Amino acid sequence: MSKFAKLLSKITDLSNDLRFEELAKVLISYGYAQDSPKGGSSHYTFRKPGCNPITIPKHSPIKKVYVKMVKDVIEKEGDNDEIK
């Protein structure tokens, strides 16, 4: 199993030990563009044409609600294991 497949598995299992960078990597692999925060905020927004934007704060640990948002993207887009 590839590292990316393991990461997808951790997200679909709603793991508690995910980092912001891991969620960002998955969203970017599915075609989302990352917008940096403005004005000292820690919230990054990920946008993709035709999809609702997803805003995730860069905190540690990542709350389960944000992992659930990324899980929904994975389920909607289908398995994307060939992207690394």
PyMOL commands that place a pseudoatom at each C-alpha (Angstrom):
pseudoatom trace, name=CA, resn=MET, resi=1, chain=A, elem=C, hetatm=0, pos=[0.000, 0.000, 0.000]
pseudoatom trace, name=CA, resn=SER, resi=2, chain=A, elem=C, hetatm=0, pos=[1.418, 3.374, -0.995]
pseudoatom trace, name=CA, resn=LYS, resi=3, chain=A, elem=C, hetatm=0, pos=[1.906, 6.257, 1.442]
pseudoatom trace, name=CA, resn=PHE, resi=4, chain=A, elem=C, hetatm=0, pos=[-0.904, 8.166, -0.259]
pseudoatom trace, name=CA, resn=ALA, resi=5, chain=A, elem=C, hetatm=0, pos=[-3.268, 5.197, 0.050]
pseudoatom trace, name=CA, resn=LYS, resi=6, chain=A, elem=C, hetatm=0, pos=[-2.419, 4.937, 3.752]
pseudoatom trace, name=CA, resn=LEU, resi=7, chain=A, elem=C, hetatm=0, pos=[-3.148, 8.651, 4.150]
pseudoatom trace, name=CA, resn=LEU, resi=8, chain=A, elem=C, hetatm=0, pos=[-6.521, 8.248, 2.423]
pseudoatom trace, name=CA, resn=SER, resi=9, chain=A, elem=C, hetatm=0, pos=[-7.261, 5.332, 4.738]
pseudoatom trace, name=CA, resn=LYS, resi=10, chain=A, elem=C, hetatm=0, pos=[-6.442, 7.432, 7.823]
pseudoatom trace, name=CA, resn=ILE, resi=11, chain=A, elem=C, hetatm=0, pos=[-8.793, 10.151, 6.602]
pseudoatom trace, name=CA, resn=THR, resi=12, chain=A, elem=C, hetatm=0, pos=[-11.668, 7.798, 5.797]
pseudoatom trace, name=CA, resn=ASP, resi=13, chain=A, elem=C, hetatm=0, pos=[-11.234, 6.224, 9.261]
pseudoatom trace, name=CA, resn=LEU, resi=14, chain=A, elem=C, hetatm=0, pos=[-11.491, 9.766, 10.758]
pseudoatom trace, name=CA, resn=SER, resi=15, chain=A, elem=C, hetatm=0, pos=[-8.154, 9.420, 12.521]
pseudoatom trace, name=CA, resn=ASN, resi=16, chain=A, elem=C, hetatm=0, pos=[-7.304, 11.852, 15.321]
pseudoatom trace, name=CA, resn=ASP, resi=17, chain=A, elem=C, hetatm=0, pos=[-3.603, 12.176, 14.466]
pseudoatom trace, name=CA, resn=LEU, resi=18, chain=A, elem=C, hetatm=0, pos=[-3.765, 14.007, 11.127]
pseudoatom trace, name=CA, resn=ARG, resi=19, chain=A, elem=C, hetatm=0, pos=[-1.860, 17.186, 10.366]
pseudoatom trace, name=CA, resn=PHE, resi=20, chain=A, elem=C, hetatm=0, pos=[-2.961, 20.197, 8.339]
pseudoatom trace, name=CA, resn=GLU, resi=21, chain=A, elem=C, hetatm=0, pos=[-0.285, 19.453, 5.723]
pseudoatom trace, name=CA, resn=GLU, resi=22, chain=A, elem=C, hetatm=0, pos=[-1.717, 15.964, 5.144]
pseudoatom trace, name=CA, resn=LEU, resi=23, chain=A, elem=C, hetatm=0, pos=[-5.230, 17.277, 4.571]
pseudoatom trace, name=CA, resn=ALA, resi=24, chain=A, elem=C, hetatm=0, pos=[-3.878, 19.994, 2.272]
pseudoatom trace, name=CA, resn=LYS, resi=25, chain=A, elem=C, hetatm=0, pos=[-1.926, 17.400, 0.256]
pseudoatom trace, name=CA, resn=VAL, resi=26, chain=A, elem=C, hetatm=0, pos=[-5.077, 15.362, -0.343]
pseudoatom trace, name=CA, resn=LEU, resi=27, chain=A, elem=C, hetatm=0, pos=[-7.201, 18.365, -1.306]
pseudoatom trace, name=CA, resn=ILE, resi=28, chain=A, elem=C, hetatm=0, pos=[-4.538, 19.645, -3.710]
pseudoatom trace, name=CA, resn=SER, resi=29, chain=A, elem=C, hetatm=0, pos=[-4.280, 16.171, -5.286]
pseudoatom trace, name=CA, resn=TYR, resi=30, chain=A, elem=C, hetatm=0, pos=[-8.016, 16.358, -6.012]
pseudoatom trace, name=CA, resn=GLY, resi=31, chain=A, elem=C, hetatm=0, pos=[-7.599, 19.660, -7.840]
pseudoatom trace, name=CA, resn=TYR, resi=32, chain=A, elem=C, hetatm=0, pos=[-8.288, 22.177, -5.094]
pseudoatom trace, name=CA, resn=ALA, resi=33, chain=A, elem=C, hetatm=0, pos=[-6.264, 25.395, -5.023]
pseudoatom trace, name=CA, resn=GLN, resi=34, chain=A, elem=C, hetatm=0, pos=[-4.999, 26.615, -1.652]
pseudoatom trace, name=CA, resn=ASP, resi=35, chain=A, elem=C, hetatm=0, pos=[-5.631, 30.276, -0.774]
pseudoatom trace, name=CA, resn=SER, resi=36, chain=A, elem=C, hetatm=0, pos=[-3.407, 31.712, 1.937]
pseudoatom trace, name=CA, resn=PRO, resi=37, chain=A, elem=C, hetatm=0, pos=[-5.040, 33.546, 4.839]
pseudoatom trace, name=CA, resn=LYS, resi=38, chain=A, elem=C, hetatm=0, pos=[-5.064, 37.315, 4.925]
pseudoatom trace, name=CA, resn=GLY, resi=39, chain=A, elem=C, hetatm=0, pos=[-4.846, 39.629, 7.889]
pseudoatom trace, name=CA, resn=GLY, resi=40, chain=A, elem=C, hetatm=0, pos=[-3.131, 37.311, 10.341]
pseudoatom trace, name=CA, resn=SER, resi=41, chain=A, elem=C, hetatm=0, pos=[-5.712, 34.537, 10.142]
pseudoatom trace, name=CA, resn=SER, resi=42, chain=A, elem=C, hetatm=0, pos=[-4.769, 30.878, 10.417]
pseudoatom trace, name=CA, resn=HIS, resi=43, chain=A, elem=C, hetatm=0, pos=[-7.632, 29.630, 8.216]
pseudoatom trace, name=CA, resn=TYR, resi=44, chain=A, elem=C, hetatm=0, pos=[-6.708, 28.386, 4.734]
pseudoatom trace, name=CA, resn=THR, resi=45, chain=A, elem=C, hetatm=0, pos=[-9.384, 28.087, 2.056]
pseudoatom trace, name=CA, resn=PHE, resi=46, chain=A, elem=C, hetatm=0, pos=[-9.286, 25.411, -0.631]
pseudoatom trace, name=CA, resn=ARG, resi=47, chain=A, elem=C, hetatm=0, pos=[-11.268, 26.117, -3.802]
pseudoatom trace, name=CA, resn=LYS, resi=48, chain=A, elem=C, hetatm=0, pos=[-12.167, 24.072, -6.856]
pseudoatom trace, name=CA, resn=PRO, resi=49, chain=A, elem=C, hetatm=0, pos=[-14.456, 25.205, -9.695]
pseudoatom trace, name=CA, resn=GLY, resi=50, chain=A, elem=C, hetatm=0, pos=[-17.909, 23.691, -9.292]
pseudoatom trace, name=CA, resn=CYS, resi=51, chain=A, elem=C, hetatm=0, pos=[-17.350, 22.722, -5.638]
pseudoatom trace, name=CA, resn=ASN, resi=52, chain=A, elem=C, hetatm=0, pos=[-17.996, 24.442, -2.343]
pseudoatom trace, name=CA, resn=PRO, resi=53, chain=A, elem=C, hetatm=0, pos=[-14.891, 26.009, -0.768]
pseudoatom trace, name=CA, resn=ILE, resi=54, chain=A, elem=C, hetatm=0, pos=[-13.389, 24.230, 2.230]
pseudoatom trace, name=CA, resn=THR, resi=55, chain=A, elem=C, hetatm=0, pos=[-11.814, 26.294, 5.017]
pseudoatom trace, name=CA, resn=ILE, resi=56, chain=A, elem=C, hetatm=0, pos=[-9.407, 24.558, 7.412]
pseudoatom trace, name=CA, resn=PRO, resi=57, chain=A, elem=C, hetatm=0, pos=[-7.495, 26.234, 10.252]
pseudoatom trace, name=CA, resn=LYS, resi=58, chain=A, elem=C, hetatm=0, pos=[-3.810, 25.446, 10.538]
pseudoatom trace, name=CA, resn=HIS, resi=59, chain=A, elem=C, hetatm=0, pos=[-3.937, 24.230, 14.127]
pseudoatom trace, name=CA, resn=SER, resi=60, chain=A, elem=C, hetatm=0, pos=[-2.696, 21.145, 15.870]
pseudoatom trace, name=CA, resn=PRO, resi=61, chain=A, elem=C, hetatm=0, pos=[-4.494, 18.865, 16.379]
pseudoatom trace, name=CA, resn=ILE, resi=62, chain=A, elem=C, hetatm=0, pos=[-6.944, 19.063, 13.494]
pseudoatom trace, name=CA, resn=LYS, resi=63, chain=A, elem=C, hetatm=0, pos=[-10.531, 18.745, 14.684]
pseudoatom trace, name=CA, resn=LYS, resi=64, chain=A, elem=C, hetatm=0, pos=[-12.562, 15.819, 13.425]
pseudoatom trace, name=CA, resn=VAL, resi=65, chain=A, elem=C, hetatm=0, pos=[-15.078, 18.107, 11.674]
pseudoatom trace, name=CA, resn=TYR, resi=66, chain=A, elem=C, hetatm=0, pos=[-12.367, 19.219, 9.201]
pseudoatom trace, name=CA, resn=VAL, resi=67, chain=A, elem=C, hetatm=0, pos=[-11.233, 15.636, 8.613]
pseudoatom trace, name=CA, resn=LYS, resi=68, chain=A, elem=C, hetatm=0, pos=[-14.873, 14.779, 7.866]
pseudoatom trace, name=CA, resn=MET, resi=69, chain=A, elem=C, hetatm=0, pos=[-14.987, 17.546, 5.222]
pseudoatom trace, name=CA, resn=VAL, resi=70, chain=A, elem=C, hetatm=0, pos=[-11.955, 16.054, 3.454]
pseudoatom trace, name=CA, resn=LYS, resi=71, chain=A, elem=C, hetatm=0, pos=[-13.428, 12.548, 3.799]
pseudoatom trace, name=CA, resn=ASP, resi=72, chain=A, elem=C, hetatm=0, pos=[-16.550, 13.793, 1.987]
pseudoatom trace, name=CA, resn=VAL, resi=73, chain=A, elem=C, hetatm=0, pos=[-14.349, 15.072, -0.860]
pseudoatom trace, name=CA, resn=ILE, resi=74, chain=A, elem=C, hetatm=0, pos=[-12.612, 11.694, -1.122]
pseudoatom trace, name=CA, resn=GLU, resi=75, chain=A, elem=C, hetatm=0, pos=[-15.935, 9.858, -1.231]
pseudoatom trace, name=CA, resn=LYS, resi=76, chain=A, elem=C, hetatm=0, pos=[-17.371, 12.292, -3.789]
pseudoatom trace, name=CA, resn=GLU, resi=77, chain=A, elem=C, hetatm=0, pos=[-14.319, 12.225, -6.074]
pseudoatom trace, name=CA, resn=GLY, resi=78, chain=A, elem=C, hetatm=0, pos=[-13.683, 8.492, -5.788]
pseudoatom trace, name=CA, resn=ASP, resi=79, chain=A, elem=C, hetatm=0, pos=[-10.432, 6.696, -5.129]
pseudoatom trace, name=CA, resn=ASN, resi=80, chain=A, elem=C, hetatm=0, pos=[-7.491, 8.706, -6.475]
pseudoatom trace, name=CA, resn=ASP, resi=81, chain=A, elem=C, hetatm=0, pos=[-4.671, 6.359, -5.458]
pseudoatom trace, name=CA, resn=GLU, resi=82, chain=A, elem=C, hetatm=0, pos=[-2.595, 6.938, -8.603]
pseudoatom trace, name=CA, resn=ILE, resi=83, chain=A, elem=C, hetatm=0, pos=[-1.900, 10.552, -7.540]
pseudoatom trace, name=CA, resn=LYS, resi=84, chain=A, elem=C, hetatm=0, pos=[1.043, 10.971, -5.196]
for i in range(1, 84): cmd.bond("trace and resi %d" % i, "trace and resi %d" % (i + 1))
show_as sticks, trace
zoom trace
